[in-house]
Amino acid sequence: MDFAYDARTEELREKLLAFMDEHVYPAERTAEEQRALLASPWDTPPVVEDLKAEAKRQGLWNLFLPDAEYGAGLTNLQYAPLAEITGRSPQLAPTALNCAAPDTGNMELLAQFGDEAQKKQWLEPLLTGEIRSAFAMTEPEVASSDATNIETRIRRDGDCYVVDGRKWYISGAMNPDCKIFIVMGKTDPDGADPRRQQSMILVPRDTPGVEVRRAMQVYGYEDHYHGGHAEVIFDDVRVPASHLIGEEGGGFAIAQARLGPGRIHHCMRLIGMAERAVELMCRRAVTRTAFGKTLAQQGVVQNWIADARVQIEQLRLLVLKTAWLMDTVGNRGAHTEIQAIKIATPRAVVDIIDKAVQAHGAGGVSQDFPLAELWAAARTLKLADGPDEVHQRSLARRELKKYL
C-alpha cells in the first residue's frame, strides 16, 4: 500500500488549502454576522453562495463523486485528504464544495440506483447546487439503529404509493432549498425476510400531507448551515409509483450501499476537525499563562497535545487504508475497516476536542471559539450512520467467526 498522494491529489490539496485560507476561514465570522440579519435562521447567508460560486470557478466542486460522469472522478483514496481539509470548517467548507451530507449520500444513491427520469428531475439540480435534499429514515418511536424496526408505511394504491409515518432528526429538512426527501419505509411489513420489507421512495417537499413540524436541536445547536435536523410527518402522502427507487424490497440493500461511502466521508472530515482543535489548543497553550508558566510548559497540556498527534496519525492511516480497500476490493471487502473507522474516529476526536476545550477554559464552551460546536458534531457522529455499539457488535461477530 502506497499512501503517497498522487499528482492530481496534490494539485487539488494545494488549491483547496488556499481556498480555505483565502475564502472559507475569513467567511466564518461573516456568515455568523449575516445570519443574525436574515428573516429566517434557515435561510442561507449570502457569503455561502459566494463561496459556492468561487469553488465552482476553481474546479473544487462535487469532489466526492467517484463517477466522472457526475463528479470529479476521484477515488476514495484521492478524496480522503480533501475531505479532511473541509473538516477543518465543517459548517462552511463541505457546503461550499457541494460535498455536504446528506446531499452527498443522496446524490450517490440516485446516481447508482435512480432511473433516468429520477436523475433528470432530482440528481441534476443537486449536482449543480440548485436544490438541497434530505434522507428520512430515523424514527422516534423505534430503535432505528435496527432498520428492520422502521414503521413508516409505503402502500401501493393503483398508480401511486401512499406514505404514512413520523420521522425525526432528518438532516437538511429545515432548509428552504430542500426540495426532495428520500423516504425509507415498509412496502411489505409482513414479509418473511425482514431485510426485504423496506423500500425507498422520492417524496417532493411540497407534496400534500408532508409537514416539517419542528427543528430538532443537537446539544443545543440547530446546525443552520446544513439545514438543521427536523421532525417530519408524512400523512396520507401520495406520490406516483414511478418515484420508487429501485424495486420494492430493495430499501435495506440501498441503505447499506449509501452508508458505506457516507461513513468514510464523516471519518475523513472528523480528522480535519481534530486537526483544527489541536491547532487551536497549541495557539492557546503558547499564549496563555497560568501559575507562572505558559500552558505549553505545563506537563499535562504537553501530554494532551502529544496524545492528540498520535491519535490523529493512527486514525489517518486507518482511514486511508479503508479508502484504498474500498477502491480495490469494494465496500464489501472493506466492511471490517469501515466499521473500525466508524468506531475509532468519533471516539478519539471527541476526546481530542474535549482536551482543546479544557485548554481554553470558559472560552472553550463559548461561542467565541468553534470548539463547543465541533465537540457537539463529533459526539453526534457516535450515533449517526449507526451507533458505535451496532458496529462493535457486527465487528465482533466477524472476528469470532474465525474461531467457530
C-alpha positions in Angstrom: 0.0 0.0 0.0 1.4 3.3 -1.1 -0.3 6.3 0.6 1.8 9.0 -1.0 -0.6 11.5 -2.7 -0.6 11.3 -6.4 -0.1 14.4 -8.6 -3.8 15.1 -9.0 -4.5 14.8 -5.3 -1.5 17.1 -4.5 -2.8 19.7 -7.0 -6.3 19.7 -5.5 -4.9 19.8 -2.0 -2.9 22.9 -2.7 -5.9 24.6 -4.4 -8.2 23.6 -1.5 -5.8 24.7 1.2 -5.5 28.1 -0.5 -9.3 28.2 -0.9 -9.7 27.6 2.8 -7.2 30.3 3.8 -8.4 32.9 1.3 -12.1 32.4 1.4 -13.5 29.9 3.9 -11.9 30.9 7.2 -12.5 34.6 6.7 -16.1 33.8 5.9 -16.8 32.1 9.2 -17.4 35.3 11.1 -19.1 36.9 8.2 -21.6 34.1 7.9 -22.5 34.4 11.6 -23.0 38.2 11.2 -25.1 37.8 8.1 -27.2 35.0 9.7 -28.2 37.3 12.5 -29.8 39.7 10.0 -31.7 37.0 8.0 -35.5 36.9 8.1 -35.3 33.1 8.8 -32.5 31.3 10.6 -32.7 28.6 8.0 -32.0 31.0 5.1 -28.5 30.7 3.5 -26.2 33.6 4.3 -25.1 35.4 1.1 -21.4 34.6 1.8 -22.2 30.9 1.4 -23.4 31.4 -2.1 -20.3 33.5 -2.8 -18.2 30.5 -1.6 -20.1 28.1 -3.8 -19.5 30.3 -6.9 -15.8 30.6 -6.1 -15.5 26.8 -5.6 -17.1 26.1 -8.9 -14.9 28.7 -10.6 -11.8 26.9 -9.2 -12.9 23.4 -10.1 -13.5 22.4 -6.4 -17.0 21.1 -7.0 -18.6 17.6 -6.4 -15.2 16.2 -5.4 -16.8 13.4 -3.5 -18.4 11.6 -6.5 -16.1 8.9 -8.0 -18.2 8.6 -11.1 -16.6 11.0 -13.6 -20.0 11.4 -15.4 -21.4 13.3 -12.3 -18.4 14.4 -10.3 -14.7 14.8 -10.2 -14.0 11.1 -10.8 -11.7 10.8 -7.8 -11.1 7.5 -6.0 -11.8 7.3 -2.3 -8.1 7.4 -1.6 -7.8 10.6 -3.6 -10.8 12.2 -2.0 -9.8 11.3 1.6 -7.2 14.1 2.2 -9.5 16.6 0.6 -12.4 15.7 2.8 -10.1 16.0 5.8 -9.3 19.6 4.8 -13.0 20.5 4.6 -13.5 19.1 8.1 -11.5 22.0 9.5 -14.5 24.2 8.8 -17.4 21.7 8.8 -20.1 24.3 8.7 -19.0 26.1 5.6 -16.4 24.1 3.6 -18.4 21.0 2.6 -21.4 23.1 1.6 -19.2 25.4 -0.4 -17.9 22.5 -2.4 -21.3 20.8 -2.7 -19.8 17.9 -0.7 -22.1 18.2 2.4 -24.2 15.5 3.9 -27.0 14.4 3.4 -26.8 15.6 -0.2 -23.7 13.6 -0.9 -25.3 10.3 0.1 -28.5 11.2 -1.8 -26.6 12.0 -4.9 -24.6 8.8 -4.7 -27.8 6.9 -4.2 -29.6 8.5 -7.2 -26.5 8.1 -9.4 -26.3 4.4 -8.5 -30.0 3.4 -8.2 -32.1 6.1 -9.8 -33.7 5.7 -13.2 -33.1 8.2 -15.9 -36.2 10.3 -15.1 -35.3 10.5 -11.4 -31.8 11.5 -12.3 -33.0 14.2 -14.6 -35.5 15.7 -12.1 -33.5 15.4 -8.9 -29.9 14.4 -9.4 -29.1 17.1 -11.9 -30.2 20.1 -9.8 -28.5 18.5 -6.7 -25.2 18.3 -8.7 -25.4 21.9 -9.7 -26.3 23.0 -6.2 -29.7 24.5 -7.2 -31.5 22.5 -4.5 -30.9 20.6 -1.3 -32.3 17.2 -0.1 -33.0 15.1 2.9 -32.9 11.4 3.8 -35.8 10.4 6.0 -35.0 7.2 7.9 -34.8 7.7 11.7 -38.0 7.4 13.7 -38.7 8.5 17.3 -40.9 5.5 18.2 -38.5 2.7 17.4 -34.8 1.9 17.7 -33.8 3.0 14.3 -30.3 1.6 14.7 -32.1 -1.6 13.6 -33.6 -0.7 10.2 -36.0 -3.7 10.4 -37.9 -1.7 13.1 -38.9 1.1 10.7 -42.7 1.6 11.0 -43.3 4.2 8.2 -45.7 2.6 5.7 -45.4 2.8 1.9 -48.6 1.3 0.5 -49.3 0.8 -3.2 -52.6 2.2 -4.4 -53.1 1.9 -8.1 -50.6 4.1 -9.9 -49.5 5.8 -6.7 -47.8 4.9 -3.4 -49.2 6.3 -0.1 -46.7 7.2 2.6 -47.6 7.4 6.3 -45.1 7.8 9.1 -43.3 10.1 11.5 -39.5 10.7 11.1 -37.1 12.9 13.1 -33.5 14.1 13.0 -34.0 14.4 9.3 -30.9 16.4 8.4 -31.3 19.3 6.0 -35.1 19.4 6.1 -35.4 22.9 7.6 -33.5 24.4 4.7 -36.0 26.2 2.4 -33.9 24.9 -0.6 -34.6 21.3 0.5 -37.0 20.2 -2.3 -36.9 16.4 -2.1 -37.0 13.7 0.6 -35.7 10.1 0.1 -38.0 8.2 2.5 -37.4 4.8 3.9 -40.5 2.8 4.8 -42.1 -0.7 4.6 -43.9 -1.8 1.5 -44.2 -5.4 2.8 -44.4 -5.2 6.6 -45.4 -8.8 6.9 -42.7 -10.2 4.6 -40.8 -13.3 5.7 -37.4 -11.7 5.2 -37.1 -8.7 7.5 -34.5 -7.2 5.2 -36.8 -7.3 2.2 -39.7 -5.4 3.8 -38.3 -1.9 3.2 -38.3 0.3 0.2 -37.2 3.8 -0.7 -39.3 6.4 -2.4 -38.8 10.0 -3.6 -41.2 12.5 -1.9 -41.2 16.1 -3.0 -41.3 18.5 -0.1 -44.4 20.3 -1.5 -46.5 17.1 -1.7 -49.8 17.5 0.3 -49.5 15.7 3.6 -45.8 16.5 4.2 -45.3 18.5 7.3 -41.9 19.7 8.5 -43.1 20.1 12.1 -40.1 21.4 14.1 -36.4 21.7 14.2 -34.5 19.3 16.5 -31.6 20.6 18.4 -28.3 18.8 18.8 -26.7 19.6 22.2 -28.5 23.0 22.0 -27.3 23.7 18.4 -29.5 23.8 15.4 -26.9 23.3 12.6 -28.3 26.1 10.4 -25.7 25.7 7.7 -26.7 22.1 6.8 -30.4 22.9 7.1 -31.0 21.7 10.6 -32.5 18.4 11.8 -36.3 18.2 11.6 -39.2 16.2 12.7 -41.3 15.4 9.6 -44.8 14.0 9.4 -46.0 12.1 6.3 -49.8 11.9 6.5 -51.5 10.1 3.6 -48.8 11.4 1.2 -49.4 10.3 -2.4 -46.7 10.2 -5.0 -46.5 8.5 -8.4 -45.4 4.9 -8.4 -42.5 6.0 -10.6 -41.0 7.7 -7.6 -40.0 4.3 -6.1 -36.2 4.0 -6.1 -35.2 0.6 -7.5 -37.6 -2.2 -6.7 -39.9 -3.0 -3.8 -38.0 -4.6 -1.0 -34.7 -3.1 -2.1 -34.5 -0.4 0.5 -32.3 -2.2 3.0 -29.7 -3.0 0.4 -29.8 0.6 -1.0 -29.3 2.0 2.5 -26.3 -0.2 3.1 -24.8 1.0 -0.2 -25.5 4.6 0.7 -24.0 4.4 4.2 -20.6 2.9 3.2 -19.2 6.0 1.5 -21.0 8.2 4.0 -19.3 6.7 6.9 -15.8 7.2 5.5 -16.6 10.7 4.5 -17.6 11.5 8.1 -14.4 10.0 9.4 -12.3 12.0 6.9 -13.9 15.2 8.0 -13.6 14.3 11.6 -9.8 14.1 11.3 -9.9 17.6 9.9 -11.9 18.7 12.9 -9.3 17.1 15.2 -6.5 19.0 13.4 -8.4 22.3 13.9 -8.8 21.5 17.6 -5.1 20.7 18.0 -4.2 23.9 16.2 -6.4 26.0 18.5 -5.1 24.2 21.6 -1.5 24.8 20.6 -2.1 28.5 19.9 -3.8 28.8 23.2 -1.1 27.0 25.0 1.7 29.3 23.8 -0.1 32.5 24.6 -1.8 31.7 27.9 -0.1 31.9 31.3 -1.2 30.1 34.5 0.7 29.6 37.7 3.8 31.3 36.4 4.2 29.3 33.2 2.6 29.2 29.8 0.1 26.4 29.3 2.6 25.0 26.8 5.1 24.5 29.6 2.6 22.5 31.7 3.2 18.8 31.6 -0.5 17.9 31.4 -1.1 20.1 28.4 2.0 18.7 26.7 0.6 15.2 27.2 -2.7 16.3 25.7 -1.0 17.6 22.6 1.3 14.6 22.2 -1.6 12.1 22.6 -3.7 14.0 20.1 -0.9 13.9 17.5 -0.5 10.1 18.0 -4.3 9.5 17.7 -4.6 11.6 14.6 -1.8 9.9 12.8 -3.2 6.5 13.7 -6.7 7.4 12.6 -5.5 8.9 9.3 -3.6 5.7 8.4 -6.6 3.6 9.2 -8.9 5.8 7.1 -6.5 5.8 4.2 -6.3 2.0 4.3 -10.1 1.8 4.3 -10.3 4.2 1.4 -7.7 2.1 -0.5 -9.6 -1.1 0.2 -12.9 0.4 -1.0 -11.2 1.3 -4.2 -9.5 -2.0 -4.7 -11.9 -4.7 -3.3 -15.1 -2.7 -2.9 -17.2 -1.7 0.1 -18.0 -5.3 1.0 -14.3 -6.2 1.0 -13.6 -3.2 3.3 -16.5 -4.0 5.6 -14.3 -4.6 8.7 -12.2 -1.5 8.2 -15.3 0.7 7.5 -16.7 -0.4 10.8 -13.4 0.1 12.6 -13.0 3.7 11.5 -16.6 4.4 12.4 -15.9 3.2 15.9 -12.5 4.6 16.4 -12.7 8.0 14.8 -15.6 9.8 16.6 -14.4 8.3 19.9 -10.9 9.7 19.6 -11.9 13.0 18.0 -14.4 13.7 20.8 -11.5 13.2 23.3 -9.2 15.5 21.3 -11.7 18.3 21.1 -12.6 17.9 24.7 -8.9 18.5 25.7 -8.9 21.6 23.5 -12.0 22.8 25.3 -10.3 22.2 28.6 -7.2 24.2 27.5 -9.5 27.1 26.6 -11.3 27.2 29.9 -14.6 29.1 29.8 -13.8 30.2 26.3 -13.9 26.6 25.2 -17.6 26.2 25.8 -18.4 29.7 24.5 -19.5 30.9 21.1 -16.2 32.8 20.7 -14.4 29.6 19.6 -15.6 26.8 17.3 -14.7 24.1 19.8 -18.1 23.6 21.5 -19.9 23.2 18.2 -17.1 20.9 16.9 -17.5 18.7 20.0 -21.3 18.5 19.6 -20.8 17.5 15.9 -18.2 14.8 16.7 -20.2 13.4 19.6 -23.3 13.1 17.4 -21.3 11.0 15.0 -21.1 8.3 17.6 -24.8 7.9 16.9 -25.1 8.9 13.2 -24.8 6.2 10.5 -25.4 3.6 13.1 -24.4 3.8 16.8 -20.9 2.6 17.7 -22.3 -0.3 19.6 -24.0 -1.7 16.5 -20.7 -1.6 14.6 -18.9 -3.2 17.6 -21.4 -6.0 17.7 -21.1 -6.7 14.0 -17.3 -6.4 14.0 -17.0 -8.8 17.0 -19.2 -11.3 15.2 -16.9 -11.2 12.2 -13.8 -11.8 14.4 -15.5 -14.6 16.3 -16.5 -16.4 13.1 -12.8 -17.2 12.5 -12.8 -19.4 15.6 -16.1 -21.2 15.2 
